[in-house]
């Protein structure tokens, strides 16, 4: 009888030890949502996502051992705004990306938003660039994804024009999700400065205010990000690392 009890006890110890180790080694997973849109209105010029706003957060997370999955509305190659790779906009992370064949393959073979589910991830992050103004603002799969993350008490983060994906998202009561919440984004004066205010389908700052957001901002082109509950938003490309930091801290503290 004693021998049987010893075997049972040993088995229980092994089971709980294995379960504990599996829990300890489980990696956090973050979903990145990028635009599929590559045309800058009727200008004939290309657009897409801003590479800095992807590369800096992507390496911030992956360097810390966090798994990142990238999706787009259409799947396949995510379009990089070529302007974001001009010499004056390059950073250490963008230079790293263009030497990193593995990550380039990730962006060449994105899944569709419809192919992933919230339950597989700890958080979702939306880089900007002007592309999201045209597709992610109205994409039904993206809207549902944000609602699901938010309703399951998981952080949702956006930077620059990424908050365009929020403008048509509603909460459980039917009100706009941003209503009454502190939000930032690429601001109207920054849009004026890049001379695209008359090109974009709507002024993002104004649209967020129209939806009831308590819009806040820092100085133009400064790093500025704000949290309101599970909503994390950053103002511009300079804010991409700060948003990543806030999202990382939220994942670790939950």
C-alpha positions in Angstrom: 0.0 0.0 0.0 2.8 2.3 0.9 4.5 1.6 -2.4 1.3 2.5 -4.3 1.0 5.8 -2.4 4.6 6.6 -3.2 3.9 6.0 -6.9 0.8 8.1 -6.8 2.6 10.9 -5.0 5.4 10.8 -7.5 3.0 11.0 -10.3 1.2 14.0 -8.8 4.4 15.8 -8.3 5.5 15.2 -11.9 2.1 16.3 -13.2 2.1 19.6 -11.3 5.7 20.2 -12.0 5.1 19.8 -15.8 2.0 22.0 -15.6 3.9 24.7 -13.8 6.8 24.6 -16.3 4.4 24.8 -19.2 2.7 27.8 -17.6 6.1 29.5 -17.0 7.3 29.0 -20.5 4.1 30.1 -22.3 5.0 33.0 -24.5 2.9 36.1 -24.8 1.5 36.7 -28.3 0.7 40.0 -29.8 -1.3 40.5 -33.0 -0.2 43.2 -35.4 -2.8 44.5 -37.9 -1.5 46.3 -40.9 -3.3 48.0 -43.9 -3.7 46.4 -47.3 -4.3 49.8 -49.0 -1.6 51.1 -51.2 -3.1 54.1 -53.1 -3.0 57.7 -51.7 -6.4 58.8 -52.7 -6.6 60.1 -56.3 -3.1 61.4 -56.3 -1.6 58.4 -58.3 1.0 58.1 -55.5 1.5 55.0 -53.4 0.9 54.7 -49.7 0.6 51.9 -47.1 1.8 51.5 -43.6 4.7 53.6 -42.1 7.7 51.2 -41.7 9.0 52.9 -38.5 5.6 52.3 -36.7 5.9 48.6 -37.5 9.6 47.9 -37.2 10.3 49.6 -33.8 7.4 47.9 -31.9 7.9 44.6 -33.8 11.6 44.3 -32.7 10.7 45.7 -29.2 8.4 42.7 -28.7 10.3 40.0 -30.5 13.6 40.9 -28.8 11.9 40.2 -25.5 10.7 36.8 -26.7 7.1 37.8 -27.5 5.5 36.1 -30.5 4.1 38.5 -33.1 1.7 37.5 -35.8 0.9 40.0 -38.6 -2.4 40.2 -40.4 -4.0 42.5 -43.1 -7.5 42.8 -44.5 -6.5 41.0 -47.8 -3.6 38.9 -46.6 -0.3 38.6 -48.5 2.1 41.4 -49.0 1.6 44.4 -46.6 2.4 47.6 -48.6 5.1 49.9 -47.1 4.7 53.6 -47.8 7.8 54.2 -49.8 8.0 57.7 -48.3 8.6 56.2 -44.9 11.9 54.8 -46.1 13.3 58.1 -47.3 16.7 58.9 -45.6 15.2 61.5 -43.3 12.8 59.0 -41.8 15.1 56.1 -41.4 15.8 54.8 -37.9 17.9 52.0 -36.4 14.8 49.7 -36.5 13.9 50.5 -40.1 17.5 49.9 -41.3 17.4 46.6 -39.3 14.2 45.6 -41.1 15.6 46.1 -44.6 18.5 43.8 -43.7 16.2 41.2 -42.1 15.0 38.7 -44.7 13.0 36.7 -42.2 10.9 39.7 -41.1 10.5 40.8 -44.8 9.0 37.3 -45.4 6.6 37.9 -42.6 5.3 41.0 -44.3 5.2 39.3 -47.7 2.9 36.5 -46.3 0.5 38.1 -43.8 -2.6 36.2 -42.9 -6.1 37.7 -43.4 -7.7 39.3 -40.3 -10.6 36.8 -40.8 -8.1 33.9 -40.3 -7.2 34.8 -36.7 -9.1 34.8 -33.4 -8.7 37.0 -30.3 -8.4 34.0 -27.9 -5.0 33.2 -29.3 -3.5 36.5 -28.4 -2.8 38.7 -25.3 -3.1 42.0 -27.1 -3.5 43.7 -30.5 -1.5 46.5 -32.0 -2.3 48.8 -35.1 0.7 50.6 -36.7 -0.2 53.6 -38.8 0.7 55.1 -42.1 -2.1 56.6 -44.3 -3.3 53.3 -45.6 -5.6 52.5 -42.6 -7.6 55.7 -43.3 -9.0 53.9 -46.4 -9.4 50.3 -45.4 -9.1 49.6 -41.6 -11.5 52.5 -40.8 -14.4 50.5 -42.3 -13.1 46.9 -42.4 -15.8 44.8 -40.7 -13.3 42.1 -39.6 -11.1 44.6 -38.0 -13.9 46.3 -36.2 -15.1 43.0 -34.8 -11.6 42.1 -33.8 -11.1 45.3 -31.8 -14.5 44.8 -30.1 -13.7 41.2 -29.2 -10.3 42.1 -27.7 -11.8 45.1 -25.8 -14.8 43.1 -24.5 -12.5 40.4 -23.2 -10.5 42.9 -21.2 -7.4 42.8 -23.4 -5.3 45.8 -24.4 -5.7 47.4 -27.9 -3.0 49.7 -29.0 -2.7 52.1 -32.0 -0.1 54.7 -33.2 -0.3 57.7 -35.6 -3.0 56.9 -38.2 -3.6 53.5 -36.6 -6.5 55.0 -34.5 -8.4 55.3 -37.8 -9.4 51.7 -37.1 -11.3 52.9 -34.1 -13.6 55.5 -35.7 -16.4 53.0 -36.5 -16.0 50.6 -33.5 -18.9 50.6 -31.1 -19.1 49.2 -27.6 -21.7 46.8 -26.1 -24.2 49.6 -25.6 -24.0 50.8 -29.2 -22.0 53.9 -28.5 -18.7 54.6 -30.2 -15.9 52.9 -28.3 -13.9 56.1 -28.1 -16.8 58.1 -26.7 -15.7 59.8 -23.4 -12.2 58.2 -23.6 -8.8 60.0 -23.8 -7.4 59.3 -27.2 -4.6 60.7 -29.3 -3.6 60.2 -33.0 -1.8 62.0 -35.8 -3.2 65.5 -35.3 -4.7 68.0 -37.8 -1.7 70.3 -37.7 0.7 67.4 -38.4 -1.6 66.4 -41.3 -1.5 70.0 -42.6 2.3 70.0 -42.3 2.6 67.0 -44.6 0.1 68.6 -47.0 -2.4 65.7 -47.0 -5.3 67.2 -45.2 -7.3 67.5 -48.5 -6.2 64.0 -49.6 -7.2 61.8 -46.7 -10.8 60.7 -46.5 -11.3 62.5 -43.2 -9.2 64.4 -40.7 -8.5 61.8 -38.0 -8.3 64.2 -35.0 -11.6 65.8 -36.0 -13.3 62.4 -36.6 -12.3 61.1 -33.2 -13.7 64.2 -31.6 -16.9 63.8 -33.6 -17.2 60.3 -32.2 -17.0 61.7 -28.7 -13.3 61.1 -27.9 -11.6 63.3 -25.4 -8.8 64.2 -27.8 -5.4 65.0 -26.3 -2.0 65.6 -28.0 1.6 66.6 -27.3 3.6 69.0 -29.3 3.7 68.3 -33.1 6.3 65.6 -33.9 7.0 64.8 -30.2 6.7 61.4 -28.6 3.3 61.3 -26.9 1.1 58.4 -25.9 -1.8 57.9 -23.6 -3.7 55.1 -21.9 -7.4 55.0 -21.0 -8.3 51.6 -19.7 -7.4 49.1 -22.3 -7.0 51.7 -25.0 -3.5 52.8 -25.7 -2.8 55.4 -28.4 0.2 57.2 -29.7 0.3 60.5 -31.7 2.8 60.0 -34.5 5.8 57.9 -35.7 7.9 59.4 -32.9 5.6 57.7 -30.4 5.9 54.1 -31.7 8.3 52.9 -29.1 6.4 54.6 -26.3 3.2 52.8 -27.3 5.1 49.5 -27.5 6.5 50.1 -23.9 3.0 50.8 -22.6 1.6 47.8 -24.3 4.4 45.6 -23.0 3.9 46.8 -19.5 0.2 46.1 -19.7 0.7 42.6 -21.0 3.2 41.9 -18.1 1.0 43.3 -15.4 -2.2 41.6 -16.4 
